[in-house]
Every structure is written in C-alpha cells, then in structure tokens.
Amino acid sequence: MLELFRKYRKYFIIISLLLAAFIFYSWNLKNKERANLLERGVLNLMSPVNSVIAGINRGVAGIWNDYLDLLEVRKENKLLRHNIKVLNERLINGNEALLANERLKKLLDMKNLLQIPSLAASVIGEDTSPWFKTIMIDRGEADGLREGMPVVAADGIIGLLVKVVAGSSRVLIITDHASGVAGIIQRSRARGVVKGKGDGTCSLEFSLASEDVKVGDTVITSGIGGIFPKGLKIGEVSMVKKGEYGIFQTVEVRPSVNLARIEDVLILLQQPRE
Amino acid sequence: MLTALKIFLFITAALLLQVTILPAYFADPFKPNLLIIAVTYLGLKTGRGGGFIAFGLGLLQDCFSGIYLGLNGFSFLSVYLILNMAADRLYTNSRNLMILVVFLATIVNGFLHLILLLVFPTATGIYMTILAALIPQALVNTMFSSLLFSFPRLNALEESR
C-alpha cells in the first residue's frame, strides 16, 4: 500500500490538492455573500494600494483626455468666438432695425397726418462750424427737391432746404441765426417770428408785451410766409421775460425736435411761394 | 506730385472727418476745424502760391458749413496771407510754435467771420454764438494740431522743404 502510494505519490498529491480545493470551494458556497477571513485580509491589505493606483490611473487618463480635448478646444474656441461676433452683430442690427422702424413709423404717421406729398431722407452730415446750424441729407434735385422746401420730423419742424444739389441737400435748421419761421402760440394765438439763437434754442420775436405767453405753451407754425403748413409744432416756451419798457417781450422757445440727434427727416414737396 | 497727393488725401480725410465722424463725438461748441490747421501749415511753410489753395480750402469749407459761400474763402485767405508775411520772422520748425499759431489762427478766423457777418447783417445776434464757441474750437484745434504735428512723416516733409 505504502509502495503504491510512493509510486503514485505525485498523482495522489495532485488529486488531494484538487479535492481540497474542491472542498474549500464547496464549503464556501454556503457563505458566498460574505467575505471570509482570507478575503477580508487580502482586500483590507490591497484596497489602499488599489486606491492609489486607481487615482494615478485616473490622473493619467485625465491628462490624456484633457490633452485630447485641448486639441479640440482651440478650434472650438475660435468657432465660438466667431459665433459670438456673428450673434452680437445680428443683435445690434436687430436693435438698430427696431429703432429705425420706430423712427420711420413716427415719420409715416406724420406723413399721413400732413396729407402733403413728402419724401423721407437720412442725415449724412453735420455743419463743420460751431456757429452755423445746418445738416446734410441724402436727397437732392434728382429726387425733386428744391430750395425753400420745409423739412420736418415726427416731433415737429426742423428747418428748410438750402443749397440743393443733384444727390444731396443742406437743411438750414431753425436754431441757426439766419432762420426765421412765422409762429403762433397755440393756446393764446399770440403771433411772432421764431428766430434761431445759435445755441440750440430759438426766440419768439416781435411778440407784443401785452400778448398772453406762458412757460410751457406750445408754439406752432402760423402758415404765414407760405413755407411751412399751418399747425406744425415748432417747440415749447421755456422762458418769458417782460420788461417794464418796450413793446415786445422776450420769449425763449425750446425746439420740440432733438436737433442734435436727427437721423431721418421728411421733406414736404410743396413749392414755396416766391 | 506725391506731396500734392498727400495734401489732397489729408484734406479729403479732414473734410470727411469733420462732416460725418467728429460731430458724433464732439458736441457743440467743441467742433474742430481741421482745414484751418492745413491753412496754418500752408501759410508758414509754402510760398505765395499757397494763397490759391487756402482760398480753395475756404470755399470747400463753405460748401459744408453755413450758408454763406465765400465767408471761409475770405477768412482762410486772410489768415494765410498774415501767416505768410510773418513766416520769415518765425522759427517755423518748432512744433510748439506751429501749435500756438494754429490756436491764434483759429481765433483770427473766428473774428474775421464775426466782422463779415456783422458788416452784412444777415444773421443778427450771431456774435454771441461765435464768441462763446471761439475758445473751445481753438483749444480743440490745438489738440488736433499737436497730434498732427507729432507725425514724423510731416516733420520729414517739412525738413525736405
């Protein structure tokens, strides 16, 4: 027996080991959900090392991924910057179109209200001197414009055409010293001539001291002179001064149109009376 | 020929700037008059032939300013002649002197406007507006001239003459 064991010792050992392994396996089957002593020992020992290695692995993978991303980011950044520019441009254009739409709508309302043939124009330049008040518009003789035609905006009158050439014209603004428009106080019907003062305001001249003029009164065109139709708004009385002597009173008029910020105007296509 | 082209380009750029771009940034009365700088330069640096150019510049200015054609023509020519007569007695290579002369030329130009507009009473009461705007305009012109005369190319042009 012993001889037989010695002869097949190797196989006995193998079979014994396999059997032991099999018994170990089958014995552990009933507690397969729980970690046994061996598992606990190994896992407890290895888990910190695992954590460190996993961390390193994550780091390396992160760096690699970041590098790969970085290659794309530059391209993407350029594209996004371009997109932002395009979108900003569209936004600005949209806002500008909205504002232009509002302005032109007001002008159109004015055009319908006046019932006089008219032509819209855009301001393309301003006077180069601080003591003259003229603007340049993009319509001229080719569009049927002539010197002396009245120019208005949605809020009131601006001035009249001077120096008309083929493709552009100059407008003498009512605040220029050379400008004079026959005006009337809407409330009391007091008459006068609205003359420019050169500083952005006008004065109502030749208004008798006995006339009823108050601060806040609206000044409109009287229609006298045949240039401006009757009833267009010129401005608002901002100051009245009555001296003890003299037959006239000093009346300052603030134009109803913001003359420093005109962009679109309406030219009334009526021939001025000679 | 190249110098003439440069002057032409400067004048065109100055006019465009004055009429379209600068009014958006410089409110009244701080409106620069770039052509008076050109007239000052011509008066101090060129011979009598520059008078025609100065007069032409004045007429050009009149096309974009006010309603009185010839007003700037006369005043620019007068400023040019005064400067041209004084040029021999002045050290015109000095940048500071050029800037000072631009200031004075603007004042003289404004006073000539004042006189001409009062002689022909077409715009009563304008003297108040001119007097109020004269110093601010002269100061703005001085600022612009100090920038312009800082260009080394302009200095080189002066030296070559």
HADDOCK unambig.tbl for C-alpha pairs under 7 A between the chains (distance, minus, plus):
assign (segid A and resid 124 and name CA) (segid B and resid 20 and name CA) 6.77 0.50 0.50
assign (segid A and resid 125 and name CA) (segid B and resid 19 and name CA) 5.08 0.50 0.50
assign (segid A and resid 125 and name CA) (segid B and resid 20 and name CA) 4.86 0.50 0.50
assign (segid A and resid 126 and name CA) (segid B and resid 19 and name CA) 5.28 0.50 0.50
assign (segid A and resid 126 and name CA) (segid B and resid 20 and name CA) 6.51 0.50 0.50
assign (segid A and resid 126 and name CA) (segid B and resid 23 and name CA) 6.70 0.50 0.50
assign (segid A and resid 127 and name CA) (segid B and resid 19 and name CA) 6.38 0.50 0.50
assign (segid A and resid 127 and name CA) (segid B and resid 64 and name CA) 5.99 0.50 0.50
assign (segid A and resid 127 and name CA) (segid B and resid 65 and name CA) 4.84 0.50 0.50
assign (segid A and resid 127 and name CA) (segid B and resid 66 and name CA) 6.86 0.50 0.50
assign (segid A and resid 128 and name CA) (segid B and resid 18 and name CA) 5.72 0.50 0.50
assign (segid A and resid 128 and name CA) (segid B and resid 19 and name CA) 5.76 0.50 0.50
assign (segid A and resid 128 and name CA) (segid B and resid 31 and name CA) 6.95 0.50 0.50
assign (segid A and resid 128 and name CA) (segid B and resid 64 and name CA) 6.38 0.50 0.50
assign (segid A and resid 128 and name CA) (segid B and resid 65 and name CA) 5.29 0.50 0.50
assign (segid A and resid 129 and name CA) (segid B and resid 31 and name CA) 6.59 0.50 0.50
assign (segid A and resid 129 and name CA) (segid B and resid 65 and name CA) 5.87 0.50 0.50
assign (segid A and resid 130 and name CA) (segid B and resid 28 and name CA) 5.79 0.50 0.50
assign (segid A and resid 130 and name CA) (segid B and resid 29 and name CA) 5.20 0.50 0.50
assign (segid A and resid 130 and name CA) (segid B and resid 31 and name CA) 5.85 0.50 0.50
assign (segid A and resid 130 and name CA) (segid B and resid 133 and name CA) 6.42 0.50 0.50
assign (segid A and resid 131 and name CA) (segid B and resid 129 and name CA) 5.78 0.50 0.50
assign (segid A and resid 131 and name CA) (segid B and resid 130 and name CA) 5.62 0.50 0.50
assign (segid A and resid 132 and name CA) (segid B and resid 65 and name CA) 6.73 0.50 0.50
assign (segid A and resid 132 and name CA) (segid B and resid 66 and name CA) 5.01 0.50 0.50
assign (segid A and resid 133 and name CA) (segid B and resid 66 and name CA) 6.78 0.50 0.50
assign (segid A and resid 134 and name CA) (segid B and resid 66 and name CA) 6.39 0.50 0.50
assign (segid A and resid 177 and name CA) (segid B and resid 123 and name CA) 5.11 0.50 0.50
assign (segid A and resid 177 and name CA) (segid B and resid 124 and name CA) 6.63 0.50 0.50
assign (segid A and resid 177 and name CA) (segid B and resid 126 and name CA) 6.09 0.50 0.50
assign (segid A and resid 178 and name CA) (segid B and resid 122 and name CA) 6.51 0.50 0.50
assign (segid A and resid 178 and name CA) (segid B and resid 123 and name CA) 4.88 0.50 0.50
assign (segid A and resid 198 and name CA) (segid B and resid 126 and name CA) 6.95 0.50 0.50
assign (segid A and resid 198 and name CA) (segid B and resid 129 and name CA) 5.92 0.50 0.50
assign (segid A and resid 199 and name CA) (segid B and resid 129 and name CA) 6.65 0.50 0.50
